[in-house]
Every structure is written in C-alpha cells, then in structure tokens.
Amino acid sequence: MKRTYAVKEIATFLYSTGDLTNEFFQNHSQIDGKKAHLHLQRLYNDDSQKEYYIKYTFNYKNDEITVHGFIDGVLKENGNTILEEIKSTREELKKIDLDYHQEHLSQLKLYAYLYGLINNMSIVPVRLTYISVDDYKTKKFNFILTIDELKDFFYKSIDDYTRWHQTLSEASTVKLDTLKDITFPFANKRQGQSELMKATYLTMKANSILYAIAPTGIGKTMATIFSTLKSMTKPNEKLFYLTAKTIGREVAIDSFRMLQNEGLKLHAIVISSKAKSCASKMQHCDPEKCSFAKGYFSRLRQAIEDIYTNEILYNQETIMKYALKYNICPFEYSLDLSYFCDAIICDYNYVFDPKAHLIRYFEDTEYQPKILCDESHNLVERSKDMYSAEFDSLLPLRIEEKISSYDKTITKNIRHFYDELKKYDDLVNKDLFYYSHLLDDLMLSSLKQIVQKAELVLADNKEIKDRDEILTDYFLLKDFVDTAEFFGQSHMFVVKKIEDNHFQIEIKCADASDFIYDTVKNKTKGIVFFSATLFPLKYYMDLLTKGNGKYINLPSPFPQANLDLIIKDDVSTRYKDREATILDIAHVIEGLVNSKKGNYIAFFPSYKYIEMVLSHLDIEDSEVIIQKSNMDDSERDRIFNKFKNTKKAHLGLFVLGGSFSEGVDFQGDLLNGVVIVGVGLPMVNIENNIIKEYFEEKYGAGFDYAYTYPGFNKVVQAAGRVIRSEYDRGVVILVDERYKYQIYKSLMPDFWSHKITLNSIGMIKNNIKSFFDDDSDIIM
Ligand code: SF4
C-alpha cells in the first residue's frame, strides 16, 4: 500500500506531551507565531535556506511510504550544516526544557534522519529554537545526533504511526465504498431539491462558487450535504457545514445521522463554542487552574484513538463523555479530533475569521475543504464583525491601575496613549464623531506596548488580583491590535466622544469581501452559499465573493394560497411620523389578532416603538408578550415555549432583526400571522452614512447597500416565520408607505407575487376572515 506521512503529523500524533497552552495562546497565537518565525528566518545568512522541503520514499513491510515536510531552516554556519526547528511560544523561556513539548524535538529528529540519509551524513547537527512572540528572545538547544540513533527513532516512529494510519486508511476505504453505495434517503425528492443537488454536485466537482436561493421546505440541508459527499472521492477532501444558528446545526446533525443510519460510514463532528463546551465552566484555560488543560497532550492520543474506533458521530454530548473519561478539555479535543473527521459542522468563524479559523485546513494545502454555508445572508454582517474591533478609552486606565505595581514601565505607554487621545477632543465633529481611512499609528504603537506588557505581567503572576477583569480588558485590547493588522481600504478608524476625556475607539470594516473571497478562492475547493433570502443576489455576491460565482433561484415548494400577504402602504412609519400613525398600526394588529384565536407576532423597528404602540392596543383574549433587550437563550426559550401552549392565544411584540425574526421555527399552528412595521432600515446615523458613501463610491448604490438591502432582508426573514411547512397557513401584513416604491417591489421574492394591497382596516379584516374561513384553496 502507498502511504504518505507529513513529518509534523507523525511527531504531533505520537509524541505530544505537556499542558494545553495557557489563556494567551487562544485565537491570537497563530498570527503572532508566524511573525516570530519569519523574524528568525530573516536573520539567516545568504547560504542558509528557510522552509527547506524534504521528501523521501521507501519500501517498508509491504508498503511504499513517503515522508515529507518543511524544515524551518537548513543553516550554514562556519562550514557546518545545522538543521533548525523553530517553535514560537509565550511561555517564559527559562521554564522551557526538552520535556516542555516532546513532539518538537521528535519532529526535528525525523527531519534530521531524512536529511542525513539523503546527504550521506553520519552525524547530523540540529538546533531546536524557541522564540518568544513577545520580545523575540530565543532559547536554543543544540545537539549532534548520529545517523544510527536517528534511524532507530525513525523506524520505531514509522511502525507506530503506520498502525494508526492503517486505522485511518481502513476507515477512509470504508467511507469511500459506502459513499458510492449510499442512495438519497428519501423516496421522493421535493420540488427544487433535484436541481439544488445537481448544482451543488457540479460546483463541488469544479471547485467553484454557487449561490443558491433556496426557500424553506425544499430540504436544502440534506440536498447539499448528500451531493457534496457524492462529489468527494479523495481522502483529504473534507466537508465543512457552516451554520450560525443552533437550529441549522441540529438539522445538519440529523442529516448526517440519517445517512449514517442508512449505511454511510463517515466520521462527522460538531464543533461547539468554547463557552458551550467547557467542562470546568470557568474558562480559565490555564493548566494551573484547569485540570482538563494540565497534561492535555499526554492523554490526547489515547482519547482520540478510543473515540475514533468506537463512534462516528461526534456531537457535544459524545465529545464530553470521552473528554471526561480522559480528563481533557472538550473544546480543544473537538478541534484536534476534527483533523480525523470527514465532515465538520461549525460556525462561520472557524473558516472565515483569521483569528479563529482552523489553521490546518485554511493555511496548509494538504486538505481540500468543501464548504456549505447555510443561511449565508448572515455572513455579510458576521464577516464585517470578524474584521472590526473596538474598546472604551477608560480600558487602558483600568489595566494600569491593576498591573502597574508589577511593571511600572507600563505607565509610560499608557500616558502616551492618553496624550495621543487628547487631540480627538478637537478633531471630533459636532456629532462628537471622528473618522479616518488611516489608522492612528502613534496610538496603535502605544497600545501594542500595553498589550505586550500586560501579557508578561499576567503570565508571570498567575494569582494577580482581579485576574478575570484584567484578562477581559487584555483580550479586548489584543483583539484591537490584531485587527489593525488587516486595516485596509474597506476599513475606517473611528473615535466617538462619549463625554469629556472618554471615547469609544473603533476599527470598523465596511466590507469584508476581499478577505472572504481570498479564503474562498485560495483555500477552499468548492463552496455553496445558500439561503432563502439572498435578495438582491448581486448585493450578496458583491459583499462575499466580489461578484464571482454562479447562482440558481429555486421556487418555494409551498402552495402560495397558504400565505395571505397583505400590503398596507398608506402609513408612514418614519421616525418623525410615528406619533401620528400609532393608531393605524394598532388597528392593523388588532384586526389580525381578533380575526381568529391564535398566535401572532408584530415586529417593530425598535423597543421604543413597541412601547409607543402597546399603550394604544386593545387586545382582550391574547396574552401579550413583549421582547426585552439583552434577552438570553433561556428567556428566549421560555417565550418560545409559551407559543407552544396552544390552549392560549398570544401576541408577541418583538423587534425586527431580533432573535424571534430569524432562526426560530414556528411550525404548524404555533404562528398564525405577523405584522411587520416598517421596511427594516438600519438606524440612519453618521456611521451608516459613511458606509453608504463607501458603497456609493464602490458600487454606485450607497443607500441601497448600506440601508435598503440589509433592512429588507430582515423583513423577508420575519415574514418567513409564518410558513414553515406545506401544512402551514398564515397571514403576513407589511405596513409602510415605502412598499409603493419600485425598489421594494423588485426585491420581493417570487413567492409573494400574489400579494394584495389593502389600506382600509375593514377590507383587511374581511380579507383575513375569508382567508381563515376558506379552506378551499389549501393544498396539502
Ligand atoms: S475545560 Fe474549559 S477552562 Fe479548561 S481548558 Fe477547556 S475551555 Fe479552558
């Protein structure tokens, strides 16, 4: 059998030891580590080589094995050749010895054998160099190893690793065999499902980009997963199913489970957030505080072999069970286990956020990720957030108060920061707002110093008072400094004055398409963006993949007659007119709620608007539920469960774009109708107007890109709560005079083509009554 091993994968799997990295290593280490590597390699003399690729193929026990990898440095010093392996670290260098992480020296020994063998050397000088990412100080371990001892080590490693590789290759063969045999798990395909499957398959085969406008009900999760899997014929291809909502994740898990029950032997994993998967509930990823972090790597191999040979679907529950068995961190365990899985269900950020992405898949070329991006209309805003950051100007002061007694020099950097800040008192405009398309480099340089010093103090003083608070501030500042690395033409540097000597400082990304497209084009092998609400498509294609990609627009499988869609376009919901039109809004809601006992929702542009209308509402037989700001998941579930009590009628007064207008499945009689007040426009403010200017310059459609399109998407999402299955019937009433405008008419989905405009409350009531009375049109 032909086998190919990367040196790093052998060393990591067989020889990893030590603790899980402390809290500083999370998220930001990859960028800093790379920089530290480059710093050292730049110091090499002209005769030395960096990133030296080595590859060796040999026959061994019936196998043809190829081992390959990149040696960090092949150095020429005083006529000698020295192989160098560089490891970046935030650990104090004085604490590092050769037991720190045994996989590092093991990796160097494997390279040394290959290099020595190929170059006929009897001894091989090697150097293991640790570099601190904070100050680039180094600690070096030099050895001279004989080719004989390296040979023993090399073949022992090959024997050990081949046993694991055999397990993986058997699993891969079974996967590919069962993939060939597996058939679509439903006897009949829904309307549009075959088209979506074919388009997905061709996209994945061609490594290209597809946008699919795929309405609720066509079975898009199973369609896209099944077709992507069918396109996968190589062991290193991996399917990433990206979803931002719990409900999407559950549907994806069910789809994989169903295929596995049908005979597909494929390993699928769900990566949950650290907050949700932490076993110690305190999220102090410090080996001195969390036993799941202490000795993590020493127990990881056994934990992976155990779960891999006994399970094939790794959801949060299963991962936790095995993590507890081996006393290792469930979150890091899920990331490590994912390397051996064929399908990974996770949030967008594991692919697109440079501070969180899974580096092995999206920095190395070894894997071929195929991406399914569910509810991808959300990715536009999410991607902007990934490249934005902010902090309150009081934050450095808080850091100073808590750590200056440990490092007095930080005071100088903090003074420097506040000196730089002073100028914004004059620079902010009458709206107390300043922005620039350039970063304030002087301020940034002092922030970098503060971050670096805070980091060292925290690393050296584990028991420092108020550690949690300091860490929270540290991470905010660190995020700001790291985000600054990506500052470009689509970014703004913003300073908002809150009060005297108090500012909000922001890096704001107006458009992350350069970054998203770079990942899509260079690091993935096929991607399908799908959602029911990609209207207008050009907006999403521009803001995700710079206009690149093909598309399909699939019809809704639900009978149009099951949706009564009314537009009332004689009422202004603009801010200045709200007082005058409150009664109109209240009458529409009453007309809908009183037409039939049931559950209804009215969506508003703001909490304030809800309060205004509430005092004019005359609802007798329904419990009125009002959404509060900052509601957590449990409160949201409590309200959702109220709607499930069908003995009572409910009226929800919720905010458009909030947690009830998207990602909540009100199936069957859970929801009989909605009123949507307004056109969903984001708040018109100076910030959004700057974004408008940016889009005006770039696409000649500033207002639409900054306001109309993202706003109307919320309307379509909220309206979509009513019809969730072919058996659902319900009413949607859109209230705003702007629905007369051509732009809104052009944005409405085809499924709304039967809409009716009614402005008299009497006619609206009659229409709703006859809709609910008349079952003759219902197609079930
Ligand atoms: S169990 Fe929790 S606190 Fe411990 S390392 Fe994992 S995420 Fe961090």
Boltz pocket constraint, residues with backbone or C-beta under 6 A from the ligand:
constraints:
  - pocket:
      binder: B
      contacts: [[A, 20], [A, 274], [A, 277], [A, 278], [A, 279], [A, 280], [A, 281], [A, 282], [A, 283], [A, 284], [A, 285], [A, 286], [A, 290], [A, 291], [A, 292], [A, 293], [A, 328], [A, 329], [A, 330], [A, 331], [A, 332]]
      max_distance: 6.0
